[in-house]
Every structure is written in structure tokens, then in C-alpha cells.
Amino acid sequence: MYLIDTNIFLEILLEQDKADQCENLLKDIKKSKHNFYVSSFTIHSIEVIMARNKKIKQLSDFLSFLIKSNIQRIDTNTKDELNVLNVMGKSNLDFDDAIQLYLCQKNNLKIISYDQHFDQTQISRIEPDSSNQII
């Protein structure tokens, strides 16, 4: 079971250097028998970034993709977010990374991310170009 980090989607949406690898990962996920998740925090972060950059069409396409995909959404409640503050203190991660770490720990997930901050934690991090480990 895997949590997909915000940066994976932003690579594609903002047409960054590793967009092709991330697109391939999402294609592979369609064929996978594993469970994949995205946090509500990731979705909201992407919504803010894309709206700020006036990329409403791309945002609409992203949200439509999530609806049609087999990627499940994980929501947090206020108690979870309070617990994230404890994770921040213990891990020295900022809030956005700490919420992903918290969700991985709570749900026994590995993370798919380019963020090397997760390498200093107890969760396993996989990059999209290593997706053959996933599928």
C-alpha cells in the first residue's frame, strides 16, 4: 500500500523535469493490484497551487483523473492534524511532510515521493522511476 506525495502530481501538472516518469507511474498504477492513496492535504495543496497559477483546466483534469482512478483519498480530521504537530516535533519535518509521514505511519503505507526528507524516517520511500518495485 502506497501514499503518493504531492510532488509526484506537481511534476506532471507543472510540466517539470520528471513529469514523464510520474506519468508512467500513474499508468502503471492502473494495472497494479496494490492499493494507492492520496491525502486530502495533497489534493488541497495542488488545488491552491494550480488556482494561484491560473491553471484551472489542468486542475479540473487532475480532479477528474482522481475520480476515475483507483487512487483512494485519505482524509484527516482535526485530531489527526493535532497529532501531526507531534510528528513534526519528533521528525524535524515541516507540516506538509509531517502530515504525509503521519498518514503513512497510521495506515502502514510506503510513500512514493522525490522528497528525500522521508529517508530520515521509518517509512520506506520509493521514487517513480523505481515503480517496477511497486507494480
trRosetta pair geometry for C-beta under 8 A, 3 or more apart (Angstrom, degrees):
i j d omega theta_ij theta_ji phi_ij phi_ji
1 34 6.5 -171 -85 -178 38 94
1 35 4.5 -8 -117 69 88 103
1 36 7.7 -174 -158 -78 57 31
1 37 7.1 30 176 -8 95 111
1 107 7.0 -108 125 138 139 101
1 108 6.7 71 59 101 128 79
1 109 5.0 -85 114 -110 96 77
1 110 7.2 140 84 19 52 76
2 34 6.4 47 2 139 104 131
2 35 7.3 167 26 92 65 57
2 36 5.2 -18 70 -114 95 72
2 37 7.0 -180 93 26 46 76
2 109 6.0 124 -126 -169 17 97
2 110 5.2 -33 -107 71 75 86
2 111 7.0 131 -162 -113 74 18
2 112 5.3 44 175 -24 124 105
2 126 7.3 -56 -128 43 127 126
2 134 6.4 -3 -45 -135 155 122
3 36 7.9 144 -98 -164 20 59
3 37 5.0 -35 -105 76 66 100
3 38 7.2 128 -161 -97 68 30
3 39 6.7 30 -161 -37 117 93
3 74 7.3 -50 -115 18 107 140
3 100 6.3 164 127 -161 140 88
3 103 5.9 117 -105 107 155 116
3 104 5.5 -110 13 -80 139 87
3 107 7.6 109 -58 71 115 127
3 109 4.5 79 -22 137 98 145
3 110 7.3 -169 22 88 75 36
3 111 5.0 -30 68 -108 97 72
3 112 7.1 -167 86 20 45 74
4 8 5.2 -89 -177 53 95 147
4 9 7.1 88 138 -37 117 96
4 36 6.1 33 -29 -177 110 106
4 37 7.0 -178 11 81 77 44
4 38 5.2 -32 58 -88 101 84
4 42 7.4 129 95 173 77 173
4 71 6.6 -35 13 -141 136 131
4 111 7.9 146 -97 -160 15 63
4 112 5.0 -19 -112 60 62 113
4 113 7.9 151 -165 -65 39 71
5 8 5.5 111 66 -8 70 99
5 42 7.0 -170 -169 -105 32 131
5 100 5.9 31 -111 -138 89 155
5 111 5.7 55 -48 180 106 107
5 112 6.3 -149 7 86 85 56
5 113 3.5 50 5 -96 149 101
5 114 7.5 -141 78 21 136 60
5 115 6.1 -137 172 10 164 116
6 9 6.3 -67 -164 41 41 102
6 10 6.0 32 150 -17 77 114
6 41 7.9 -76 -61 115 119 83
6 42 4.4 -159 -79 -133 82 90
6 45 5.3 -24 -125 84 142 140
6 46 6.4 -166 -147 -54 93 92
6 96 7.0 -41 8 176 146 121
6 100 7.8 -114 -8 -70 91 134
7 10 5.4 -58 -138 43 37 112
7 11 6.3 54 158 -35 67 94
7 113 6.1 81 46 -151 114 77
7 114 5.1 -103 115 37 140 102
7 115 6.0 147 4 -39 145 96
8 11 6.1 -45 -160 17 27 114
8 12 7.6 14 148 -6 56 102
8 22 5.1 163 -170 -135 72 116
8 25 6.9 -76 -163 78 123 149
8 112 5.9 33 -66 118 150 101
8 113 6.7 -98 -40 -103 101 46
8 114 7.3 153 -71 -11 66 91
8 128 6.3 133 -130 -55 106 121
9 12 6.0 -62 -164 39 40 106
9 13 5.9 25 151 -12 76 116
9 22 7.4 -179 -81 174 23 137
9 38 7.8 53 -40 -130 136 134
9 42 7.0 111 20 168 136 114
9 46 5.8 -31 107 -97 135 143
9 62 6.6 80 -172 -145 121 125
10 13 5.5 -59 -130 48 37 106
10 14 5.3 8 177 5 75 116
10 16 7.0 33 127 -2 77 133
10 46 6.7 -147 -71 -109 84 93
10 49 6.8 -11 -113 103 114 161
11 14 7.0 -66 -130 51 11 89
11 16 4.6 -93 -141 57 59 112
11 17 7.5 -69 -148 58 99 53
11 18 4.8 -52 -153 79 140 86
11 19 4.9 -173 146 -85 85 56
11 21 7.6 -40 140 63 153 88
11 22 4.4 137 80 -14 129 153
11 114 7.6 103 -59 -13 130 140
12 15 7.5 13 179 -75 29 42
12 16 7.9 -52 -30 31 19 83
12 19 4.9 119 -101 -145 48 89
12 22 5.0 -128 -47 99 98 127
12 23 5.7 122 -107 -65 118 84
12 26 7.6 2 -57 -11 157 142
13 46 6.8 114 12 -155 168 110
13 49 7.9 102 107 102 137 118
13 50 6.3 -69 170 -88 138 114
13 55 7.0 122 174 126 99 149
13 58 5.4 122 -151 156 88 126
13 59 7.7 58 -148 -78 132 56
13 62 6.1 -1 -91 -72 123 134
14 49 7.8 -56 -63 146 120 127
14 53 7.7 50 -107 72 95 178
15 19 5.7 -20 -140 -58 39 157
16 19 5.6 140 58 -47 56 93
18 21 4.8 -42 -176 38 85 117
18 22 5.9 86 126 -24 86 100
18 114 6.8 135 54 -78 163 144
18 128 7.0 134 161 50 117 129
18 129 7.9 -93 -153 -39 113 107
19 22 5.7 -63 -149 40 33 110
19 23 6.2 34 155 -21 69 105
20 23 5.7 -52 -146 35 31 111
20 24 6.4 33 154 -19 64 104
21 24 5.7 -55 -152 35 31 113
21 25 6.6 37 148 -23 63 103
21 127 7.8 -4 149 153 140 93
21 128 4.5 125 142 102 98 121
21 129 4.9 -44 -148 -66 133 84
22 25 5.4 -47 -151 30 36 117
22 26 6.7 34 152 -17 65 101
22 128 5.1 -114 -90 -78 52 172
23 26 5.8 -54 -151 36 34 109
23 27 6.5 36 150 -19 65 104
24 27 5.6 -53 -150 36 35 113
24 28 6.3 35 152 -20 67 106
24 128 6.9 120 69 164 91 112
24 131 6.9 -174 116 29 95 151
25 28 5.6 -57 -150 37 31 111
25 29 6.4 40 151 -29 65 101
25 112 7.0 148 -175 178 146 145
25 128 3.9 -86 -50 -143 138 104
25 131 4.7 -169 -112 -80 82 145
25 134 7.8 47 -147 49 92 150
26 29 5.5 -42 -148 23 35 119
26 30 7.4 46 151 -26 58 93
26 65 7.8 -3 -175 173 141 133
26 69 7.6 -66 -165 -120 98 140
27 30 6.0 -46 -167 18 37 115
27 31 7.6 19 145 -5 62 104
28 31 5.9 -66 -162 41 43 105
28 32 6.3 53 144 -42 73 106
28 131 5.1 118 66 148 161 137
28 134 7.1 98 124 83 128 114
28 135 4.7 -92 174 -65 113 141
29 32 5.3 -48 -145 17 38 122
29 36 5.4 -9 -152 -22 124 162
29 69 7.2 22 110 -168 124 117
29 70 6.9 -165 146 61 94 99
29 71 6.8 18 153 -64 146 97
29 134 7.9 -27 -89 129 72 134
29 135 7.7 -118 -79 -86 36 100
30 69 7.2 -97 -88 -139 82 82
30 70 6.8 132 -120 14 48 111
31 135 6.4 35 87 -149 101 123
32 36 7.3 81 77 -32 136 116
32 70 8.0 -161 66 80 86 136
32 134 6.5 -32 -114 136 146 93
32 135 4.8 -109 -91 -120 100 74
34 134 6.4 -101 29 177 156 83
34 135 7.6 -120 9 -105 117 39
35 72 6.7 -19 -172 15 97 124
36 70 6.7 87 42 105 104 82
36 71 4.7 -54 105 -112 107 75
36 72 7.0 144 86 19 52 74
37 71 6.7 144 -112 -171 14 74
37 72 5.1 -36 -105 73 73 83
37 73 7.2 121 -159 -118 77 10
37 74 4.9 34 -179 -22 128 112
37 103 7.6 -145 117 153 137 127
37 107 7.3 3 15 114 168 158
37 109 6.5 -74 38 -116 128 152
38 42 5.1 -107 -179 71 90 137
38 43 6.3 95 132 -50 117 93
38 66 6.8 -81 43 -128 149 121
38 71 5.3 42 -13 158 107 120
38 72 7.5 172 23 84 69 36
38 73 5.9 -35 70 -106 83 60
38 74 7.2 179 81 19 31 81
39 42 4.6 106 60 -2 82 97
39 43 7.2 -147 99 -1 50 82
39 73 7.6 82 -152 -161 13 65
39 74 5.3 -42 -106 70 59 96
39 75 7.9 126 -163 -95 61 24
39 76 7.1 15 -163 -24 105 106
39 99 6.5 136 170 132 162 108
39 100 6.3 -128 -11 -98 147 69
39 103 5.5 -147 -90 -30 120 169
40 43 5.5 -51 -151 37 39 114
40 44 6.2 36 153 -16 69 106
40 73 6.0 68 -70 180 75 107
40 74 6.8 -118 -15 91 80 47
40 75 4.5 45 -27 -113 139 64
40 76 6.3 -142 46 14 115 76
41 44 5.9 -57 -146 40 29 107
41 45 6.1 32 155 -22 65 108
41 76 6.7 17 -38 11 104 127
41 96 6.9 176 153 -135 127 71
41 99 4.9 57 -3 120 172 150
41 100 7.5 -125 74 -60 132 73
42 45 5.7 -56 -146 35 29 112
42 46 6.3 26 157 -16 64 107
42 100 7.6 71 -58 -87 106 105
43 46 5.9 -59 -151 38 29 109
43 47 6.3 32 151 -23 64 106
43 63 7.8 82 -155 -104 108 84
43 66 7.2 41 -108 -95 117 172
43 73 6.8 -5 -29 -127 143 115
44 47 5.4 -50 -147 33 35 116
44 48 6.5 35 155 -19 66 102
45 48 5.9 -55 -153 34 31 109
45 49 6.4 25 154 -15 65 109
45 96 6.8 74 -91 -129 150 124
46 49 5.7 -56 -143 40 32 109
46 50 5.9 24 162 -13 68 112
46 59 7.2 158 139 -124 91 88
46 62 6.5 -125 146 140 138 158
47 50 6.2 -60 -140 42 23 104
47 51 6.0 21 162 -16 62 113
47 59 6.3 89 -122 -153 58 126
47 63 8.0 51 -88 -67 99 116
48 51 6.1 -61 -144 40 24 107
48 52 6.1 26 158 -21 62 111
49 52 5.8 -58 -148 36 26 113
49 53 6.4 8 158 -3 63 113
50 53 5.9 -65 -145 48 30 102
50 55 4.5 -92 -161 73 82 101
50 56 7.2 131 142 -84 101 33
50 58 6.0 -141 -147 87 124 101
50 59 3.9 148 122 -73 147 109
50 62 7.2 -152 -60 18 164 144
51 54 7.4 31 -177 -78 34 33
51 55 7.7 -96 -63 49 21 65
51 56 6.8 53 -109 -86 63 78
51 59 6.6 32 -57 -61 68 164
55 58 4.2 -23 162 39 106 120
55 59 5.9 121 107 -26 78 91
56 59 5.4 -54 -146 37 33 115
56 60 6.2 38 154 -22 66 103
57 60 5.7 -53 -150 35 30 113
57 61 6.5 30 150 -18 63 105
58 61 5.5 -52 -148 37 33 114
58 62 6.3 39 150 -23 65 103
59 62 5.5 -51 -148 33 33 114
59 63 6.4 28 156 -14 66 105
60 63 6.0 -55 -146 38 30 107
60 64 6.2 30 154 -18 64 109
61 64 5.7 -56 -146 40 30 112
61 65 6.2 37 152 -25 64 104
62 65 5.6 -52 -151 31 29 115
62 66 6.7 29 152 -18 63 102
63 66 5.7 -50 -151 32 35 112
63 67 6.6 38 150 -21 64 102
64 67 5.6 -52 -152 32 35 114
64 68 6.4 19 156 -7 67 110
65 68 6.1 -70 -149 45 29 101
65 69 5.8 30 157 -31 69 115
66 69 5.7 -54 -134 30 28 113
66 71 6.0 -76 -138 74 73 114
66 73 7.3 60 173 -62 124 104
74 103 5.6 118 113 -155 146 130
74 107 6.7 -87 -122 -37 150 160
76 80 3.9 -131 -160 90 94 140
76 81 5.5 108 139 -53 128 84
76 84 7.6 18 -162 -39 155 128
76 99 6.8 -82 -40 -159 161 111
76 102 8.0 54 -110 101 133 128
76 103 7.2 -95 -72 -78 109 107
77 80 5.1 104 49 6 61 103
77 81 7.2 -126 102 -3 34 92
78 81 5.6 -56 -147 39 34 111
78 82 6.4 40 152 -22 66 102
79 82 5.6 -50 -150 33 33 114
79 83 6.6 36 149 -18 63 104
80 83 5.6 -58 -156 37 33 113
80 84 6.6 44 145 -31 65 98
80 102 6.8 132 -178 139 88 136
80 106 7.5 -25 -132 -60 107 167
81 84 5.2 -35 -151 18 40 121
81 85 7.6 51 149 -23 57 89
81 99 7.3 -7 -115 -109 71 110
82 85 5.9 -42 -168 17 40 114
82 86 7.8 38 139 -11 61 97
83 86 5.5 -48 -163 31 48 113
83 87 6.6 50 142 -19 71 101
83 102 6.1 130 111 -147 102 135
84 87 5.2 -50 -151 36 41 116
84 88 6.4 51 148 -27 67 97
84 95 6.6 65 141 -151 124 75
84 98 5.0 115 -175 124 88 107
84 99 4.9 -1 -128 -89 142 69
84 102 4.8 -86 -99 -28 77 157
85 88 5.5 -43 -151 27 35 117
85 89 6.8 35 151 -17 62 102
85 98 7.8 83 -84 133 20 151
86 89 5.7 -54 -154 35 35 112
86 90 6.4 23 154 -11 67 110
87 90 5.9 -62 -145 44 31 105
87 91 5.6 -1 168 4 69 122
87 93 7.2 -28 135 50 90 115
87 98 4.5 146 103 -168 108 101
87 99 7.9 145 71 -72 142 31
87 101 5.7 170 173 91 134 115
87 102 4.7 -123 -29 -72 164 98
87 105 7.6 -175 -112 22 129 143
88 91 6.5 -75 -132 50 18 91
88 92 7.7 69 178 -97 54 10
88 93 6.0 -110 -123 70 60 71
88 94 7.2 12 -131 -155 108 16
88 95 6.3 -19 -86 -88 133 56
88 98 4.3 -37 -73 -88 75 164
91 97 7.9 -138 117 115 132 107
91 98 6.2 160 59 -107 130 90
91 101 6.1 58 -77 114 177 171
91 120 7.5 130 -167 104 85 101
91 121 5.9 8 -138 -97 123 106
92 120 7.9 -42 63 114 108 141
93 97 3.9 -116 -178 94 121 116
93 98 4.4 160 90 -62 112 79
93 101 6.1 128 35 -6 164 142
93 117 5.8 113 -114 156 99 132
93 121 7.6 -5 -45 -63 133 126
94 97 5.5 82 55 21 70 101
94 98 6.7 -138 98 -10 28 99
95 98 5.5 -61 -139 40 28 112
95 99 6.3 30 163 -24 67 102
96 99 6.2 -47 -147 28 28 108
96 100 7.1 25 153 -13 58 105
97 100 5.7 -58 -156 37 37 110
97 101 6.2 38 149 -19 70 107
97 115 6.4 -156 -110 153 113 152
97 117 5.3 -25 -148 95 158 142
97 118 7.1 -148 -163 -64 110 81
98 101 5.4 -52 -144 39 35 113
98 102 6.1 41 155 -24 66 104
99 102 5.6 -48 -145 34 32 116
99 103 6.5 31 155 -17 62 105
100 103 5.9 -56 -150 37 30 109
100 104 6.4 32 152 -19 64 106
100 111 6.2 72 159 -118 115 138
100 113 7.5 86 157 -71 155 147
100 118 7.6 -66 106 -87 121 122
101 104 5.7 -56 -149 36 31 112
101 105 6.3 27 156 -16 66 107
101 111 7.9 -49 -89 -45 52 146
101 118 6.8 -174 -85 -117 96 89
101 121 5.6 -122 -130 -141 124 166
101 123 6.3 -162 -135 3 73 136
102 105 5.9 -59 -148 39 28 107
102 106 6.0 23 157 -17 66 112
103 106 5.7 -54 -137 40 30 110
103 107 5.9 -7 172 13 66 116
103 109 6.7 -13 127 37 80 135
104 107 6.7 -78 -137 54 19 86
104 108 7.7 11 172 -162 55 4
104 109 4.3 -108 -131 70 66 91
104 110 7.0 60 -147 -111 117 9
104 111 5.4 -57 -85 -51 142 101
104 123 4.5 28 132 -115 144 152
105 108 7.7 20 -169 -71 23 40
105 122 7.4 67 -98 71 103 111
105 123 6.7 -105 -63 -64 72 114
109 123 7.4 11 90 -147 63 126
110 123 6.4 158 -128 177 47 92
110 124 4.2 -34 -128 75 106 100
110 125 7.2 -179 -179 -84 86 22
110 126 6.1 44 146 -4 125 109
111 118 5.6 -106 65 -152 141 164
111 123 5.7 60 -3 133 105 131
111 124 7.3 171 28 88 67 51
111 125 5.2 -23 74 -109 95 70
111 126 7.3 172 90 26 45 71
112 125 7.7 133 -108 -162 20 60
112 126 5.2 -36 -105 76 68 91
112 127 7.3 114 -161 -124 69 16
112 128 6.5 74 -179 -70 111 68
112 131 7.9 37 -132 -97 129 86
112 134 7.3 10 -86 -81 123 149
113 118 5.9 92 68 6 140 145
113 125 5.6 -65 54 -150 98 106
113 126 7.8 93 26 61 58 46
113 127 7.4 -64 82 -96 34 59
114 127 6.0 64 -95 -123 63 99
114 128 7.9 -31 -60 4 90 95
115 118 5.7 83 98 -8 93 101
115 125 7.5 -120 74 -141 69 142
116 119 5.1 -21 -172 3 69 121
116 125 7.6 158 -119 106 39 164
117 120 6.3 -55 -175 27 48 108
117 121 7.7 40 136 -17 67 108
118 121 5.3 -57 -160 30 54 116
118 123 6.0 -56 -173 75 106 105
118 125 4.3 123 98 -70 124 131
119 125 5.9 -79 -70 28 67 137
126 130 5.2 -126 -167 84 89 118
126 131 7.5 111 148 -89 121 47
126 133 5.9 -143 -135 75 134 130
126 134 6.3 140 130 -58 160 107
127 130 5.1 84 61 12 74 104
128 131 5.5 -2 -168 -47 51 109
130 133 5.0 2 153 7 93 118
130 134 7.6 101 114 -17 72 94
131 134 4.9 -50 -160 32 60 117
131 135 5.9 40 150 -12 88 104
132 135 6.3 -55 -128 44 34 97
